[in-house]
Amino acid sequence: MPSALNFLLKKSTVLFLWFGLSFFAAIKQAFGHHYNNYLIYKFTFFNLVHQHNLYLPQPEHFLDVNHYGPLFALFIAPFVWLPDSLAVVLWIMFNAWVLYQAIAHLPIANQHKAIVLLLCAHELMTASFGDQFNPCMAAIILGSFILIRQKKDFWAACLIILGTFIKLYGIVGLAFFFFSDQKIKLILSLLFWSVVFFVLPMAISSPAFVVQTYQDWKNVLIEKDAQNAVSVMQDISVIGMVRRIFLLPKISDLVVLLPALALFGSSYLFIKKYQTISYQLLILSSTLLFTVLFSSGSESPTYIIAFVGVAIWFVNLPKPVTKIEIALLVFAFVLTSLSPSDIFPKFIQTQYVVKYSLKALPCFLVWLYVVYETWTRNSVSETEKAELAV
């Protein structure tokens, strides 16, 4: 068993699984011409340039509509000039590379980084099949945490605002505000980057059109939120579970969201722990999980964000790991990560997991455990400090 574990943790094995699984997904999507999301992203750029509404249906080019901010047009711009099949492969692999780099810079031991990558490789493949932005979003959240810890608040603010202006999720980077030793600099940097990223799309469009686009974006997100409650492929969240298990389709998000926010906020009551690395990693895990678990826009490919949180929680546990903690990890890997795959029983997948948004359940249990740990865990031991050293 140890030899098998050593083989799995070898850098070559980790890299092969991390990039290989995503490359398999990328090639399959490219050759099968299953890259509708990429086409939405591509035409976001051209619509911004030609000043066409970014959020109207364009069935001649793609299905569904765009839900990303105008800044995303600049983010995707390097890919839009390439043939679609090549562009989608490069886009998917770019997402995998960016998230790999973020995990590689986490303040944890190299062996723990390898475990995080192994645990998340399959979930990354699920996100890759959707050719979505979610791996980059996970990297943006991780990056804002890493840069604040490195006292690079100006660049941390850049990532927070970048993520917010693209998909709103980036705003959760503010969860790490209290870990900053330069809070005034961070606030001023947030204001600076807000102005920069608000104005930047105007460079390839017009000020009036971009201002109108932000209003259009707000309207389409409100409309999308209403649609999510009745779509089985959306609202894969705690709110979605409550709606579907208890047959309460019209229940307000706030019934679940407000208690969740109170629980999330309770972790910040322990001010003396703020500079403790294990506590900071717990907050990072909680933030990654919360972002997905309590968003009505969460779908299966979004869970790469949450599952990175699960993996970081696991490697950050005090040793020895308990049977309950191992059981939680296994439950999360099987039900959250494997349930969308072909190896999972189809009947259970369609009649239970999808129907009742059960992909969210293991991550929700892990999140509750993480919150509990923020209340109860003391500062790390010297052994743990050595393990967590960069």
C-alpha positions as MATLAB code, in Angstrom:
seq = 'MPSALNFLLKKSTVLFLWFGLSFFAAIKQAFGHHYNNYLIYKFTFFNLVHQHNLYLPQPEHFLDVNHYGPLFALFIAPFVWLPDSLAVVLWIMFNAWVLYQAIAHLPIANQHKAIVLLLCAHELMTASFGDQFNPCMAAIILGSFILIRQKKDFWAACLIILGTFIKLYGIVGLAFFFFSDQKIKLILSLLFWSVVFFVLPMAISSPAFVVQTYQDWKNVLIEKDAQNAVSVMQDISVIGMVRRIFLLPKISDLVVLLPALALFGSSYLFIKKYQTISYQLLILSSTLLFTVLFSSGSESPTYIIAFVGVAIWFVNLPKPVTKIEIALLVFAFVLTSLSPSDIFPKFIQTQYVVKYSLKALPCFLVWLYVVYETWTRNSVSETEKAELAV';
ca = [
       0.000    0.000    0.000;
       2.735    2.552    0.844;
       4.433    1.870   -2.512;
       1.156    2.495   -4.354;
       0.684    5.724   -2.408;
       4.237    6.802   -3.167;
       3.610    6.146   -6.865;
       0.421    8.261   -6.781;
       2.212   11.096   -5.027;
       5.113   11.174   -7.508;
       5.183   14.477   -9.345;
       5.047   12.765  -12.739;
       1.916   10.804  -11.738;
       0.219   13.885  -10.314;
       0.966   15.955  -13.429;
      -0.170   13.149  -15.729;
      -3.515   12.795  -13.961;
      -4.091   16.533  -13.485;
      -3.365   17.586  -17.046;
      -4.061   14.247  -18.739;
      -7.675   13.937  -17.605;
      -8.403   17.519  -18.647;
      -6.636   17.046  -21.968;
      -8.792   13.972  -22.611;
     -11.903   16.070  -21.916;
     -10.602   18.902  -24.105;
      -9.908   16.636  -27.086;
     -13.276   14.911  -26.743;
     -15.113   18.239  -26.640;
     -13.107   19.711  -29.512;
     -13.510   16.788  -31.909;
     -17.140   16.282  -30.928;
     -17.852   20.013  -31.360;
     -19.344   20.100  -27.845;
     -18.140   23.516  -26.783;
     -21.210   25.695  -26.555;
     -19.907   27.532  -23.478;
     -16.717   28.470  -25.285;
     -18.767   29.905  -28.156;
     -20.710   32.043  -25.672;
     -17.396   33.336  -24.346;
     -16.018   33.938  -27.840;
     -18.990   35.997  -28.969;
     -18.884   38.012  -25.752;
     -15.723   39.538  -27.188;
     -17.133   40.204  -30.655;
     -20.422   41.524  -29.274;
     -18.547   43.978  -27.086;
     -16.445   45.173  -30.022;
     -19.483   45.563  -32.309;
     -21.640   46.935  -29.479;
     -24.295   44.235  -29.638;
     -26.114   43.392  -26.414;
     -23.920   40.824  -24.627;
     -26.870   39.061  -23.008;
     -29.290   38.383  -25.846;
     -29.730   34.892  -27.339;
     -27.817   34.240  -30.556;
     -29.083   30.805  -31.634;
     -27.190   31.081  -34.913;
     -23.958   30.920  -32.888;
     -24.718   29.283  -29.520;
     -27.422   28.093  -27.121;
     -28.316   29.809  -23.826;
     -27.011   33.330  -23.103;
     -23.928   34.948  -21.605;
     -23.872   35.549  -17.837;
     -20.387   37.049  -17.462;
     -19.435   40.694  -17.150;
     -18.029   42.764  -20.042;
     -14.498   42.493  -18.630;
     -14.563   38.794  -19.525;
     -14.421   39.781  -23.198;
     -10.834   40.935  -22.647;
      -9.971   37.827  -20.646;
     -11.067   35.504  -23.454;
      -9.672   37.724  -26.244;
      -6.390   35.811  -26.836;
      -8.356   32.679  -27.792;
     -11.043   34.077  -30.097;
      -8.804   34.457  -33.148;
      -7.940   30.758  -33.291;
      -9.970   27.967  -34.944;
     -12.653   26.939  -32.463;
     -11.449   23.351  -31.978;
      -7.907   24.487  -31.201;
      -9.087   27.407  -29.083;
     -11.295   25.249  -26.870;
      -8.422   22.821  -26.177;
      -6.080   25.675  -25.276;
      -8.789   27.343  -23.170;
      -9.439   24.179  -21.156;
      -5.735   23.512  -20.637;
      -5.165   27.156  -19.683;
      -7.778   26.761  -16.941;
      -6.083   23.582  -15.712;
      -2.667   25.287  -15.710;
      -3.861   28.391  -13.842;
      -5.472   26.321  -11.082;
      -2.383   24.096  -10.884;
      -0.211   27.167  -10.364;
      -2.497   28.481   -7.628;
      -2.422   25.173   -5.735;
       1.357   24.981   -6.203;
       1.713   28.307   -4.350;
      -0.434   27.378   -1.352;
       1.344   27.596    2.029;
       1.257   23.828    2.577;
       3.804   21.040    2.274;
       4.616   19.739   -1.200;
       3.171   16.328   -0.369;
      -0.073   18.021    0.655;
      -0.148   19.940   -2.625;
       0.139   16.622   -4.451;
      -2.791   15.224   -2.438;
      -4.917   18.281   -3.254;
      -4.157   17.874   -6.960;
      -4.938   14.148   -6.901;
      -8.201   14.610   -5.035;
      -9.345   17.356   -7.419;
      -8.143   15.910  -10.744;
     -11.431   14.152  -11.514;
     -13.509   17.171  -10.507;
     -11.316   19.294  -12.764;
     -12.092   16.909  -15.631;
     -15.822   17.447  -14.981;
     -15.269   21.208  -15.196;
     -13.184   20.692  -18.357;
     -16.041   18.855  -20.052;
     -18.058   22.028  -19.535;
     -15.209   24.200  -20.958;
     -16.071   26.690  -18.255;
     -14.264   29.441  -16.377;
     -14.663   27.797  -12.960;
     -11.066   26.480  -12.573;
      -9.818   30.022  -13.192;
     -12.290   31.313  -10.625;
     -11.012   28.806   -8.063;
      -7.485   30.006   -8.863;
      -8.510   33.651   -8.446;
      -9.915   32.939   -4.972;
      -6.798   30.963   -4.003;
      -4.589   33.669   -5.478;
      -6.217   36.446   -3.472;
      -5.602   34.402   -0.281;
      -1.989   33.648   -1.231;
      -1.159   37.242   -2.169;
      -2.652   38.674    1.030;
      -0.517   36.235    3.039;
       2.514   37.346    1.003;
       1.699   40.990    1.817;
       1.079   41.726   -1.867;
      -2.226   43.448   -1.195;
      -2.201   45.520   -4.377;
      -2.190   42.377   -6.510;
      -4.567   40.556   -4.193;
      -7.034   43.391   -4.760;
      -6.475   43.040   -8.505;
      -7.574   39.394   -8.387;
     -10.549   40.091   -6.123;
     -11.904   42.783   -8.435;
     -11.018   40.814  -11.574;
     -13.088   37.861  -10.342;
     -15.931   40.117   -9.245;
     -16.138   41.953  -12.573;
     -16.126   38.653  -14.466;
     -18.441   36.412  -12.453;
     -19.201   38.084   -9.080;
     -17.778   35.065   -7.221;
     -14.466   36.890   -6.898;
     -15.956   39.123   -4.202;
     -15.508   36.270   -1.717;
     -11.794   37.118   -1.707;
     -12.796   39.777    0.825;
     -13.168   36.889    3.293;
      -9.376   37.137    3.731;
      -9.443   40.874    4.503;
      -8.692   40.359    8.208;
      -5.513   38.424    7.385;
      -4.030   41.518    5.767;
      -1.428   43.577    7.621;
      -2.008   46.468    5.188;
      -5.773   46.949    5.323;
      -5.764   50.598    4.191;
      -3.571   49.714    1.217;
      -5.893   46.821    0.403;
      -8.983   49.054    0.495;
      -7.361   51.724   -1.696;
      -6.170   49.030   -4.104;
      -9.708   47.614   -4.331;
     -10.965   51.072   -5.292;
      -8.169   51.537   -7.827;
      -8.780   48.219   -9.572;
     -12.542   48.778   -9.547;
     -12.054   51.913  -11.616;
      -9.506   50.245  -13.919;
     -11.635   47.178  -14.646;
     -14.806   49.224  -15.041;
     -13.158   51.420  -17.673;
     -10.975   48.817  -19.405;
     -13.676   47.268  -21.673;
     -14.300   50.746  -23.058;
     -10.943   50.459  -24.845;
     -12.494   48.079  -27.394;
     -16.055   49.413  -27.253;
     -17.568   52.711  -26.105;
     -18.179   54.217  -22.654;
     -21.943   54.523  -23.160;
     -22.283   50.937  -24.358;
     -20.204   49.517  -21.486;
     -22.226   51.447  -18.892;
     -25.437   50.076  -20.439;
     -23.892   46.604  -20.478;
     -23.521   46.608  -16.696;
     -27.238   47.326  -16.385;
     -27.975   44.528  -18.860;
     -25.745   42.199  -16.849;
     -27.665   42.952  -13.669;
     -30.975   42.222  -15.402;
     -29.842   38.907  -16.899;
     -28.492   37.727  -13.534;
     -31.812   38.482  -11.850;
     -33.604   36.574  -14.595;
     -31.123   33.701  -14.316;
     -31.640   33.417  -10.569;
     -35.384   32.936  -11.108;
     -34.736   30.270  -13.756;
     -32.262   28.344  -11.591;
     -34.930   27.282   -9.116;
     -36.760   25.221  -11.747;
     -33.745   23.823  -13.639;
     -32.496   20.414  -12.501;
     -29.012   21.157  -13.863;
     -28.742   24.438  -11.937;
     -29.130   25.316   -8.253;
     -27.021   22.315   -7.218;
     -26.686   23.857   -3.798;
     -28.002   23.649   -0.264;
     -30.865   25.905   -1.357;
     -31.555   23.551   -4.267;
     -31.581   20.526   -1.954;
     -34.108   22.190    0.333;
     -36.311   23.157   -2.614;
     -36.279   19.701   -4.185;
     -36.245   17.366   -1.190;
     -38.978   19.228    0.690;
     -40.950   20.232   -2.443;
     -40.640   23.952   -1.742;
     -39.839   25.419   -5.186;
     -40.780   28.976   -4.206;
     -38.908   29.178   -0.921;
     -36.766   32.311   -0.670;
     -32.983   31.942   -0.913;
     -32.718   34.034    2.264;
     -34.307   31.298    4.387;
     -31.140   29.257    3.846;
     -28.644   32.011    3.046;
     -29.061   34.128    6.192;
     -28.389   31.286    8.682;
     -25.480   30.169    6.475;
     -23.996   33.681    6.532;
     -24.355   33.755   10.309;
     -22.505   30.434   10.581;
     -19.833   31.562    8.141;
     -19.382   34.832   10.034;
     -19.135   33.059   13.390;
     -15.713   31.749   12.370;
     -14.362   35.304   12.604;
     -15.122   35.643   16.321;
     -11.746   34.147   17.242;
      -9.476   37.117   16.609;
      -6.459   35.557   18.327;
      -6.396   32.835   15.670;
      -6.195   35.241   12.717;
      -2.445   34.824   12.267;
      -2.537   31.036   12.695;
      -1.936   29.315    9.387;
      -4.192   26.319   10.076;
      -7.034   28.710   10.934;
      -6.422   30.734    7.773;
      -6.584   27.539    5.708;
      -9.863   26.636    7.412;
     -11.271   30.021    6.380;
      -9.990   29.419    2.846;
     -11.729   26.021    2.757;
     -14.917   27.492    4.180;
     -14.900   30.293    1.604;
     -14.409   27.966   -1.368;
     -17.211   25.701   -0.144;
     -19.595   28.519    0.796;
     -19.229   30.190   -2.608;
     -20.703   27.159   -4.362;
     -22.989   25.681   -1.699;
     -25.108   28.787   -1.278;
     -25.321   30.000   -4.864;
     -28.423   29.210   -6.904;
     -26.209   29.410  -10.004;
     -24.123   26.409   -8.976;
     -24.037   23.516  -11.410;
     -21.927   20.385  -11.611;
     -18.822   21.995  -13.234;
     -18.866   24.722  -10.552;
     -17.865   22.147   -7.929;
     -14.192   22.332   -8.859;
     -14.238   25.440   -6.635;
     -15.868   23.632   -3.711;
     -13.813   20.461   -4.078;
     -10.543   22.362   -3.822;
     -11.965   23.526   -0.491;
     -12.644   19.912    0.526;
      -9.105   18.864   -0.396;
      -7.478   21.774    1.465;
      -9.601   20.968    4.524;
      -8.423   17.351    4.433;
      -4.686   18.054    4.200;
      -5.033   20.732    6.897;
      -6.503   18.285    9.438;
      -4.528   17.551   12.623;
      -2.846   14.162   12.514;
      -3.818   11.392   12.909;
      -6.921   11.850   10.780;
     -10.033   10.320   12.370;
     -12.326    7.718   10.821;
     -15.132   10.292   10.638;
     -12.910   12.674    8.668;
     -11.850    9.914    6.270;
     -15.495    8.897    5.851;
     -16.436   12.501    5.025;
     -13.698   12.683    2.390;
     -14.709    9.369    0.809;
     -18.378   10.392    0.836;
     -17.465   13.675   -0.883;
     -15.262   11.993   -3.467;
     -17.883    9.378   -4.353;
     -21.056   11.470   -4.320;
     -19.733   14.887   -5.310;
     -16.841   14.081   -7.626;
     -17.772   10.729   -9.158;
     -21.565   11.092   -9.412;
     -21.537   12.924  -12.810;
     -19.287   10.264  -14.352;
     -20.177    7.134  -16.327;
     -18.834    4.878  -13.561;
     -21.635    6.008  -11.236;
     -24.913    4.021  -11.487;
     -27.100    5.895  -13.990;
     -30.366    5.245  -12.163;
     -29.056    6.629   -8.862;
     -27.469    9.547  -10.727;
     -30.663   10.661  -12.475;
     -33.335    9.661   -9.950;
     -31.599   10.831   -6.795;
     -28.353   12.777   -7.207;
     -29.514   15.127   -9.982;
     -33.171   15.176   -8.984;
     -32.440   16.286   -5.409;
     -29.177   18.238   -5.946;
     -27.363   15.686   -3.773;
     -23.975   16.556   -5.232;
     -24.056   19.391   -2.686;
     -24.704   17.169    0.351;
     -21.173   15.879    1.152;
     -19.644   19.319    0.622;
     -22.262   20.813    2.927;
     -21.355   18.306    5.656;
     -17.656   19.093    5.167;
     -18.423   22.823    5.366;
     -20.270   22.365    8.666;
     -17.272   20.417    9.962;
     -14.912   23.178    8.816;
     -16.961   25.820   10.647;
     -16.940   23.645   13.770;
     -13.160   23.356   13.511;
     -12.751   27.130   13.323;
     -14.493   27.261   16.679;
     -12.624   24.446   18.382;
      -9.167   24.023   16.863;
      -6.289   25.525   18.796;
      -3.094   26.905   17.276;
      -0.995   24.429   15.329;
       1.679   22.297   16.931;
       5.336   22.591   16.005;
       4.997   19.400   13.943;
       2.098   20.890   11.995;
       4.036   24.112   11.478;
       6.808   22.104    9.870;
       4.305   20.231    7.683;
       2.624   23.445    6.612;
       5.886   25.220    5.786;
       6.190   26.307    2.186;
];
